[in-house]
């Protein structure tokens, strides 16, 4: 294979995996125009259109999908071989792609970015925050982070946190104006901040439990969101009652008195955060180093 053939195929794989000429060009250290020319050369050599392009997206054509499925594993194998050779020197390099919930990005990853970079300066962390349950294999991610009971099948899971407490909270001003709910059913008389499930667009039904009795409540209110920061901000502004993970910045607001917990005796906990990845014979060393950093432990072999 000529060097130009290898470069063209590498460029093609980068575009497919990043679904963007701009992101692929940045990854390859090329200008978008140079990358477009490289793809045109590959398409001309093969004699088929490989990518379907619109102003908003890039996706492989039928021919492109066939080519990608054949060559992408080869590039992954080469990258793994280079990584193994690098590991033998004690130095890691490459890109680690992680798909994560917002709560994990804020509470686990962001506080440790600097430490991970200092330990592994030649590693690029590609972090995608996605509160939907993405398919990390289809999305070509190395790993995902989710609440424990929402893991995909056939995955290796590593627990990152204890169980997560769910809390219903409101501002003191809101409670002074509207009163305090005593049971989950009372929420029907209140305005609430709705949480949209990204998988199908439905609104999340708030879950409660007390002395073995479980309830799910569909709430209404002036704000619907899929982002914790928006829901918490709405609660702070007195727009209604919000329902969130206590760990996700809410505990500090409760301590400061800016939010007040309601229905505390009905609170539930959810399985903690887990990092998960495809079940392979050998776990990539880059991923192992990332897990060690998230767990605040010295590197070890698992």
C-alpha positions in Angstrom: 0.0 0.0 0.0 1.3 3.4 -0.9 1.7 6.1 1.7 -1.0 8.2 0.0 -3.4 5.2 0.1 -2.9 4.8 3.8 -3.4 8.6 4.4 -6.6 8.6 2.4 -8.1 5.6 4.3 -7.1 7.1 7.6 -8.8 10.4 6.7 -11.9 8.5 5.6 -12.1 6.6 8.9 -11.6 9.8 10.9 -14.5 11.5 9.1 -16.9 8.6 9.6 -16.0 8.2 13.3 -16.3 11.9 14.0 -19.3 12.5 11.7 -17.7 15.9 10.8 -15.1 17.1 8.4 -14.2 19.9 10.8 -13.6 17.6 13.8 -11.8 15.0 11.6 -9.5 17.7 10.2 -8.7 19.0 13.6 -7.9 15.5 14.8 -5.7 14.8 11.8 -4.0 18.2 11.9 -5.2 19.1 8.4 -7.3 22.0 7.0 -10.9 21.1 6.1 -10.2 21.9 2.4 -7.1 19.5 2.4 -9.2 16.8 4.1 -12.0 17.2 1.5 -9.4 16.9 -1.3 -8.1 13.7 0.3 -11.5 12.2 0.4 -12.2 13.2 -3.2 -9.0 11.5 -4.2 -10.1 8.3 -2.4 -13.5 8.4 -4.0 -12.0 8.9 -7.4 -9.6 6.0 -6.9 -12.4 3.7 -5.8 -14.9 5.0 -8.3 -17.7 5.4 -5.8 -19.1 8.1 -3.5 -18.2 7.1 0.1 -19.7 9.9 2.1 -23.1 11.6 2.0 -22.7 15.2 3.0 -25.2 17.9 4.0 -24.7 21.2 5.6 -25.3 19.6 9.0 -24.0 16.1 8.9 -21.8 13.5 7.3 -22.6 9.8 7.0 -21.1 6.9 5.0 -22.9 5.8 1.8 -23.6 2.2 1.3 -20.2 1.7 -0.3 -18.6 3.8 2.4 -20.2 1.7 5.1 -18.8 -1.5 3.6 -15.3 0.1 3.3 -15.5 1.4 6.9 -16.4 -2.0 8.3 -13.4 -3.6 6.6 -10.7 -1.0 7.3 -11.7 0.5 10.7 -10.8 -2.7 12.6 -7.4 -2.6 10.9 -6.7 0.9 12.1 -7.9 0.0 15.6 -5.5 -2.9 15.6 -2.7 -0.7 14.5 -3.5 1.9 17.1 -3.6 -0.9 19.8 -0.2 -2.2 18.6 1.3 1.3 18.8 -0.3 1.8 22.3 1.2 -1.5 23.5 4.6 -0.5 22.2 4.2 2.8 24.0 3.1 1.1 27.2 6.3 -0.9 27.2 8.2 2.3 27.5 6.0 3.4 30.4 4.6 6.3 28.3 1.0 6.5 27.1 -0.4 8.3 24.1 -3.5 8.4 21.9 -7.1 9.4 22.2 -9.6 8.1 24.7 -13.3 8.7 23.8 -15.7 8.7 26.7 -19.5 9.1 26.6 -20.8 10.3 30.0 -23.8 11.6 31.9 -23.6 15.2 32.9 -23.4 14.4 36.6 -20.3 12.3 36.1 -18.7 14.9 33.9 -19.3 17.6 36.5 -18.5 15.6 39.7 -16.0 13.0 38.6 -14.2 14.0 35.4 -13.9 17.8 35.5 -12.2 17.9 38.9 -9.6 15.3 37.7 -8.8 16.6 34.2 -5.6 18.5 35.3 -4.3 15.5 37.3 -4.8 13.1 34.4 -3.2 15.5 31.9 -0.2 15.9 34.2 0.2 12.1 34.5 -0.4 11.5 30.8 0.4 14.6 28.7 0.3 12.8 25.4 -3.2 11.4 25.9 -6.2 13.3 24.4 -9.5 12.9 26.3 -12.5 13.2 24.0 -15.4 13.7 26.4 -19.0 13.7 25.1 -21.7 14.6 27.6 -24.9 12.8 26.7 -27.7 12.1 29.2 -29.3 9.7 26.7 -28.4 6.0 26.9 -26.1 6.0 23.9 -24.7 2.8 22.2 -21.0 3.3 22.9 -20.1 0.6 20.4 -22.1 2.2 17.6 -20.8 5.6 18.6 -17.2 4.3 18.6 -16.5 5.3 22.2 -14.0 3.5 24.4 -16.2 3.6 27.4 -19.4 5.2 28.9 -20.5 6.3 32.3 -24.1 5.7 33.4 -26.2 5.1 36.4 -25.8 1.4 37.3 -29.2 0.1 36.4 -29.0 1.6 32.9 -26.0 -0.4 31.6 -25.9 -1.9 28.1 -25.6 -5.7 27.8 -22.4 -7.5 27.4 -20.4 -4.8 29.1 -17.7 -4.8 31.8 -18.7 -2.4 34.5 -16.6 -0.6 37.1 -18.4 1.0 40.0 -17.3 4.6 40.5 -19.6 5.9 43.3 -21.9 4.7 46.0 -25.7 4.7 45.4 -27.1 8.2 44.5 -29.8 9.8 46.6 -32.6 11.5 44.8 -34.1 14.7 46.4 -37.0 16.9 45.7 -36.1 20.5 46.4 -37.5 24.0 46.2 -36.4 27.5 47.2 -37.5 29.0 50.6 -39.4 31.7 48.6 -41.4 29.1 46.6 -42.4 27.2 49.8 -43.4 30.4 51.6 -45.7 31.2 48.7 -47.1 27.8 47.8 -46.7 25.7 51.0 -44.8 22.4 51.5 -46.0 19.1 50.0 -46.5 16.4 52.6 -47.0 13.4 50.3 -46.1 12.8 46.6 -49.7 13.2 45.6 -49.5 16.8 46.9 -47.2 17.6 44.0 -50.2 17.8 41.7 -51.0 21.0 43.5 -47.6 22.5 42.9 -45.5 23.6 39.9 -42.6 21.3 39.2 -39.5 21.3 37.0 -40.0 18.5 34.5 -37.1 16.2 33.4 -37.3 14.9 29.8 -35.9 11.5 29.0 -33.8 11.8 25.9 -34.3 8.2 24.8 -37.9 8.8 23.7 -38.8 12.4 24.7 -41.2 11.3 27.5 -41.2 13.2 30.8 -39.6 11.4 33.8 -42.2 10.2 36.4 -40.8 11.1 39.8 -40.3 8.0 41.9 -40.8 7.8 45.7 -40.8 5.1 48.3 -41.9 4.9 52.0 -42.2 1.9 54.2 -42.4 -0.4 51.2 -45.0 1.7 49.4 -43.8 2.9 46.0 -45.2 5.7 43.9 -44.6 7.4 40.6 -45.9 10.9 40.0 -46.3 12.7 36.7 -45.7 16.4 37.4 -46.4 19.6 35.6 -44.8 23.0 35.6 -43.3 26.0 33.6 -40.0 24.4 32.7 -39.0 21.1 31.0 -35.3 20.3 30.6 -32.8 17.5 30.1 -30.0 19.4 31.8 -29.5 19.5 35.6 -28.1 23.0 35.7 -31.3 24.4 34.1 -33.6 22.5 36.6 -31.6 23.6 39.6 -31.5 27.2 38.4 -35.3 27.2 37.9 -35.7 25.9 41.5 -33.4 28.5 42.8 -35.4 31.2 41.1 -38.6 29.9 42.8 -40.3 28.5 39.6 -41.1 25.2 41.2 -40.0 22.0 42.9 -37.1 20.2 41.2 -36.1 16.5 41.5 -32.3 15.8 41.2 -29.4 13.7 42.4 -28.3 15.1 45.7 -24.6 14.7 44.7 -25.0 16.9 41.7 -24.4 20.2 43.4 -27.7 20.1 45.3 -26.2 19.1 48.7 -24.2 22.3 48.8 -27.2 24.4 48.0 -29.2 22.6 50.8 -26.4 23.4 53.3 -26.4 27.0 52.2 -30.2 27.2 52.8 -30.7 28.3 49.2 -32.8 25.2 48.6 -34.9 23.2 51.0 -35.6 19.4 50.7 -39.3 18.3 50.7 -40.7 14.8 50.9 -37.5 13.7 52.6 -39.2 10.6 54.2 -40.2 9.5 50.6 -36.7 9.8 49.2 -35.2 7.0 47.2 -31.7 6.1 46.1 -30.5 5.0 42.6 -27.6 2.7 41.8 -24.4 4.6 41.6 -22.4 5.7 38.6 -20.6 3.0 36.7 -18.0 3.2 33.9 -18.6 0.4 31.4 -16.8 -0.7 28.3 -17.1 -3.6 25.7 -15.9 -7.0 27.0 -12.6 -7.4 25.3 -9.8 -9.9 25.9 -7.5 -7.0 27.0 -8.6 -3.7 28.4 -6.7 -0.8 26.9 -4.1 0.6 29.2 -5.3 4.2 28.5 -8.7 3.2 29.8 -7.2 1.6 32.9 -5.3 4.8 33.6 -8.4 6.8 33.3 -10.4 4.5 35.6 -7.5 4.7 38.2 -7.7 8.5 38.0 -11.5 8.6 38.5 -11.2 6.3 41.5 -8.3 8.3 43.0 -6.0 5.2 43.2 -2.5 4.4 42.1 -2.3 2.5 38.8 -2.9 -1.2 39.0 -3.7 -4.1 36.7 -7.3 -5.3 36.9 
